[in-house]
Amino acid sequence: MRKLLGIALLTFLLVIGWSVLLFNNRPSVAADYGSRLFQSHQYDRPIASGAIAQTPAQEVKAQEVTYGTLNKKPITGYLARPTNATKPLPGLIVIHEWWGLNDNIKTMTRRLAGEGYTALAVDLFNGQVADNPQQAKKQVQTAANQTQQLKENIQQAYQYLEKNQEATKIGSIGWCFGGSWSLNTALLLPKQLDAAVIYYGGDLKTDPKQLRPLEMPILGIFGALDDNPSVKTVRAFESALKSLDKPAEIYVYEGADHAFANPSGTRYNAKAAEDAWEKTSAFLNKHLKG
């Protein structure tokens, strides 16, 4: 009897030991997210693709601004608005890719401002900008381990546009890592945000319970060749929104891969990017200016 009890106890301890070992060696959420983005970008580089940089539709002025503080340190972003603007405009929270707040995002911020917005490009990487996938992966993993700080960052960006810039309405737009965070911004501000644009954000929520609080219209732009998110995940996201009767426009571009709208990367697809821009412009005009 004692022998049987001893064997049972040993078996129990072995099971517990293996469970602890497996749990401790399981990739963290941050590591997993960074790895998935790395797989999507491992052969990509933030270098000029040869595409002509799109100039703003009207003259804009842009500058670095402090839009908040975290841990008693200032958060610096990039603000652009039409030069001739004489009254408050709709605002946009512009969220960078996994490379960081680089020249491409600043160019896109000026282009958005040229459409008649006060556009604020936030910095979720504390000033770090990557020029290779390995560095970008580390940035993403660091940020993913500081979710609460990222939320506070976004919250202060919204308040800056609302109070300092007196924005009439406020939307969000992001690409890649920023696409995921455009959705996170919508979930963080489900009643305040007026529109959200998601360009190939890999961290899509597909559970209707998570998406239920959303009250703003959503535009989703994705590539059919992308696996982060996959088309299957995109359709599940679309289905969940439709089941909740949420206003959403979801587009999947054939022949387009992850980061296809980035003219400073190796994945740029001009035809898809130009069509996506037209849809983005019309969507923002309808929901932020209407």
BATIRO-291096 format. One line per 4 residues: their letters; for each residue x, y, z of C-alpha. Coordinates in steps of 0.001 Angstrom, whole numbers, plus 524288, in hexadecimal, padded with zeros to 5 digits. Layout:
BEGIN
a> X,Y,Z ~ ...;
END
This chain:
BEGIN
mrkl> 80000,80000,80000 ~ 80AF1,80944,803BB ~ 811E4,805C8,7F721 ~ 805D5,8092F,7EF19;
lgia> 8044A,8160F,7F65E ~ 8128C,8191C,7F3FA ~ 8112A,81690,7E559 ~ 804D0,81EEC,7E4BF;
lltf> 80BA2,82A0E,7EBDC ~ 81782,82934,7E304 ~ 80ECA,8294B,7D6ED ~ 80774,83524,7DC24;
llvi> 81411,83C81,7DEB3 ~ 81933,8393E,7D126 ~ 80CB6,83E38,7CAD0 ~ 80D5F,84ADF,7D2B7;
gwsv> 81BC1,84C6A,7CF87 ~ 819BC,84AC8,7C0F4 ~ 80E36,8542E,7C143 ~ 8165D,85EA6,7C7E5;
llfn> 82199,85C54,7BE78 ~ 818D0,85D6D,7B28E ~ 8122A,869A2,7B7D2 ~ 81F11,87068,7BAD3;
nrps> 82462,86D2C,7AD62 ~ 81829,87157,7A623 ~ 81A91,87D6F,79DBB ~ 8153A,889D0,7A3E5;
vaad> 80ABA,89180,79CE5 ~ 814C6,89C0D,799EE ~ 81EAE,89266,79473 ~ 8144E,88B9D,78C36;
ygsr> 80F3C,8986A,7867C ~ 81CF3,89D26,7836F ~ 82041,89024,77D18 ~ 8141E,8905C,77489;
lfqs> 81766,89E05,76FB0 ~ 8256B,899C1,76D81 ~ 820A5,88EB1,764C7 ~ 818D4,8987D,75CDB;
hqyd> 8244F,8A1E3,75B94 ~ 8308B,8997A,75C07 ~ 833EB,89C83,74DD6 ~ 82EB6,8AA63,74E44;
rpia> 83680,8B6B9,750B9 ~ 83203,8C4D6,752EA ~ 838C2,8C9A9,746A9 ~ 833ED,8D14D,73AF7;
sgai> 82C59,8C8E0,7317A ~ 82DCE,8D25D,72639 ~ 81FDB,8D720,727E9 ~ 81DF9,8E5C1,726DE;
aqtp> 81AEC,8EBB5,73415 ~ 80D09,8F0C9,73452 ~ 80C6E,8FF47,73724 ~ 8015C,9051D,73F34;
aqev> 7F571,90A22,737E3 ~ 7F7F4,91777,73E05 ~ 80319,91E1D,74504 ~ 804EA,91967,752EE;
kaqe> 80D47,91D1F,75E7B ~ 8131C,912A0,7670F ~ 81AF2,9124D,77391 ~ 81EB0,909D9,77F0A;
vtyg> 815D7,90BE8,78AC8 ~ 814D7,906E7,798A1 ~ 80755,9011D,79A23 ~ 80886,8FABF,7A77B;
tlnk> 8114B,8F4F5,7B1EB ~ 81437,8E725,7B681 ~ 81C14,8E44F,7C2BA ~ 81E93,8F2F9,7C3B8;
kpit> 824F0,8F2FD,7B63C ~ 81F4D,8FA5F,7AA8C ~ 81944,8F2F3,79F2C ~ 81D11,8F910,7923D;
gyla> 81540,8F744,785D4 ~ 81433,8FD59,7785C ~ 80907,906C8,7759D ~ 804AE,90B7D,7683C;
rptn> 7F94B,91401,763D5 ~ 7F5F7,91C7E,75803 ~ 7FD91,92934,757FD ~ 7F1A6,93168,754AA;
atkp> 7E899,92B48,75ECD ~ 7E1E7,935EC,766C1 ~ 7D8C0,92DA8,76EEA ~ 7D8F6,9208C,77605;
lpgl> 7D957,91497,76D39 ~ 7D64A,90626,76EFA ~ 7E1AD,8FF20,77553 ~ 7E8C2,8F274,77259;
ivih> 7F0F2,8E9FA,77B44 ~ 7FB2B,8E46E,771E9 ~ 801C2,8D7F2,776A3 ~ 80EAF,8D33D,7710E;
ewwg> 812C3,8C5F3,76BFC ~ 81BE7,8BCE6,77343 ~ 8276B,8C4E3,76E0A ~ 8238B,8D055,776A4;
lndn> 8208F,8DEA3,77426 ~ 8294E,8DFDC,76840 ~ 82990,8E89E,75C45 ~ 81F41,8E085,7553C;
iktm> 81565,8E283,7602C ~ 81892,8F0FB,760B6 ~ 8162B,8F1BC,7520B ~ 8091B,8EAC4,753AA;
trrl> 805A2,8F401,75ED0 ~ 80806,8FFD7,75619 ~ 8002D,8F97E,74B41 ~ 7F4C0,8F736,75475;
ageg> 7F5AE,9053E,75934 ~ 7F4F1,9098F,74B0B ~ 7E784,90348,74A70 ~ 7E2C5,90D08,7549F;
ytal> 7E62A,906E4,761C3 ~ 7EE3D,909C8,76DA9 ~ 7F66B,8FD75,76D63 ~ 7FE6C,8F93A,7792B;
avdl> 8081B,8EE27,77737 ~ 80A29,8E7E7,78477 ~ 8168D,8E140,7891E ~ 81452,8D43F,78FEC;
fngq> 822C4,8D061,78F97 ~ 82886,8DB4F,797CB ~ 83046,8E14B,78CA0 ~ 835CB,8D494,78756;
vadn> 835AE,8D263,7789F ~ 83A3D,8C5A5,77264 ~ 840EC,8C390,76562 ~ 840D9,8B4AE,765C6;
pqqa> 8372C,8AA01,769D4 ~ 83F1E,8A567,7758D ~ 83EFB,8B2D6,77BCC ~ 830A6,8B4D9,77872;
kkqv> 82D2C,8A7D8,77ECC ~ 8338B,8AC36,78B8A ~ 82C13,8B901,78B12 ~ 81F24,8B20C,78969;
qtaa> 821EC,8A867,79445 ~ 825B2,8B35B,79D92 ~ 81953,8BAD8,79A36 ~ 810C7,8AEC2,79B63;
nqtq> 815B7,8ACFC,7A94C ~ 8115F,8BAD9,7AC89 ~ 80348,8BA89,7A809 ~ 7FE5A,8C377,7B2C6;
qlke> 80871,8CDD0,7AF5A ~ 804A2,8CD03,7A108 ~ 7F66A,8CF0B,7A4B8 ~ 7F9FA,8DAE9,7ACF3;
niqq> 801E5,8E004,7A17C ~ 7F649,8DECC,79842 ~ 7ECF4,8E488,7A247 ~ 7F586,8F099,7A390;
ayqy> 7F67B,8F1EE,794D0 ~ 7E7A9,8F21A,79422 ~ 7E6E9,8FC4D,79EE3 ~ 7F131,90490,7980E;
lekn> 7E94F,904D0,78B79 ~ 7DCA8,90712,792CD ~ 7E150,911DC,79BE9 ~ 7EDB0,917F7,79655;
qeat> 7E994,9173B,7881D ~ 7DAE6,91818,78A8A ~ 7D87D,90D5D,7808B ~ 7CA56,90CCF,77C20;
kigs> 7CAB9,8FDEF,77ABF ~ 7D5B9,8F42C,77CB9 ~ 7D949,8E7AF,77589 ~ 7E4B6,8DE44,77599;
igwc> 7ECCC,8D83F,76AC0 ~ 7F841,8CEDE,76B3D ~ 8001C,8C531,7634A ~ 805BE,8B7F9,7674A;
fggs> 80881,8B910,775FF ~ 8013D,8C5F6,7750C ~ 7F5BE,8BF46,76E79 ~ 7F43E,8B698,77A55;
wsln> 7F537,8C280,782FA ~ 7EB2B,8C9E9,77B0A ~ 7E1B6,8BF18,77EDC ~ 7E6C5,8BF9C,78CD5;
tall> 7E44A,8CE45,78CBE ~ 7D64D,8CBBD,7889E ~ 7D4C0,8C1E3,793A8 ~ 7DB01,8CB5B,79D3E;
lpkq> 7D207,8D67C,79903 ~ 7C5D9,8CF51,7943C ~ 7BC9F,8DACF,79642 ~ 7C5EC,8E634,793CA;
ldaa> 7CCCE,8E24A,7872D ~ 7C55F,8E5FC,77ADB ~ 7CC02,8DD05,770ED ~ 7D6D3,8D2D2,77050;
viyy> 7DF27,8CE9A,764B3 ~ 7E6CE,8C1E3,765A1 ~ 7F14E,8BEAF,75BA3 ~ 7F556,8B050,75CC9;
ggdl> 7F598,8B012,76BA0 ~ 7F931,8A21A,76F3B ~ 7F39D,8A23D,77CE8 ~ 7E547,8A22A,778F6;
ktdp> 7DAA5,89EE9,782B0 ~ 7D0B7,89524,77D9F ~ 7C8C0,892B7,789F3 ~ 7BBD6,89A50,7890D;
kqlr> 7BC3C,89C70,797BE ~ 7C8D5,8A442,7965A ~ 7C39B,8AC44,78AFB ~ 7B618,8AEE8,79080;
plem> 7B9A3,8BC0A,7970E ~ 7BDC9,8C24F,78A21 ~ 7B4FF,8CD4C,78582 ~ 7BD09,8D354,77A7A;
pilg> 7BDA9,8CF4E,76C1A ~ 7C980,8C71C,7686D ~ 7D13F,8C615,75BCC ~ 7DA09,8BA2B,75A51;
ifga> 7E460,8B91A,74F9E ~ 7EB4B,8AC0B,74DB4 ~ 7F34A,8A42E,743F3 ~ 7EF64,896D4,73ED1;
lddn> 7FD88,891FE,73F7B ~ 7FF11,8961B,74D94 ~ 7FF7C,88BF9,75863 ~ 7FFB7,895EC,7636A;
psvk> 7F43B,89713,76366 ~ 7F00C,88C25,75A6C ~ 7E429,88DB7,751B7 ~ 7DD45,883DF,75A6A;
tvra> 7DF82,88C97,7664A ~ 7DB33,898A9,75EC0 ~ 7CE7A,89201,75ADB ~ 7CC40,88DBA,768EB;
fesa> 7CE4A,89BD3,76D41 ~ 7C4CF,8A08E,762D4 ~ 7BADC,89631,76698 ~ 7BB8F,899D1,774FA;
lksl> 7B938,8A82A,771C4 ~ 7ADC9,8A4DC,768DE ~ 7A7BB,89C01,77321 ~ 7A7A4,8A7C8,77C31;
dkpa> 7A23A,8B0A0,77190 ~ 7AE44,8B959,7725E ~ 7B0D2,8C288,766E0 ~ 7BCEC,8BD0D,7604D;
eiyv> 7C357,8BD09,752EC ~ 7CD32,8B20A,7510D ~ 7D595,8B0D4,744C5 ~ 7DF32,8A612,74149;
yega> 7E818,8A908,735B1 ~ 7EC01,89DDC,72CC9 ~ 7FA8C,89D0B,72A2C ~ 7FDB2,8A5E4,735B9;
dhaf> 805F0,8A1BB,7414B ~ 80849,8A71C,74EE9 ~ 80CE3,8B562,74E83 ~ 80870,8B715,74067;
anps> 804F1,8C563,742BE ~ 8127C,8C94A,74789 ~ 819BF,8D045,73C7F ~ 82652,8CFDE,74478;
gtry> 82660,8C0FE,74555 ~ 828DB,8B57D,73C58 ~ 81AA1,8B0CB,73C71 ~ 814B3,8BCDA,7361A;
naka> 8097B,8BA15,72CC7 ~ 80636,8C6DE,72601 ~ 7F922,8C2BD,72042 ~ 7F3D9,8BD5D,72D08;
aeda> 7F9A1,8C87F,7350F ~ 7F393,8D30F,72C83 ~ 7E62E,8CCBD,72CE4 ~ 7E73F,8CAEB,73B9C;
wekt> 7EAD5,8D94A,73D13 ~ 7DED1,8DD6A,7355E ~ 7D638,8D4FE,73E0B ~ 7DCEB,8DA46,74A35;
safl> 7DB3C,8E853,745D8 ~ 7CCCC,8E660,742C6 ~ 7CA72,8DF22,74F9D ~ 7D0D5,8E9A3,757F8;
nkhl> 7CA2E,8F47E,75086 ~ 7BCE5,8EE29,752BE ~ 7BE66,8EB4B,7612B ~ 7C70F,8F653,7660D;
kg> 7C27D,901A7,75D9F ~ 7B463,8FDE9,75B5D;
END
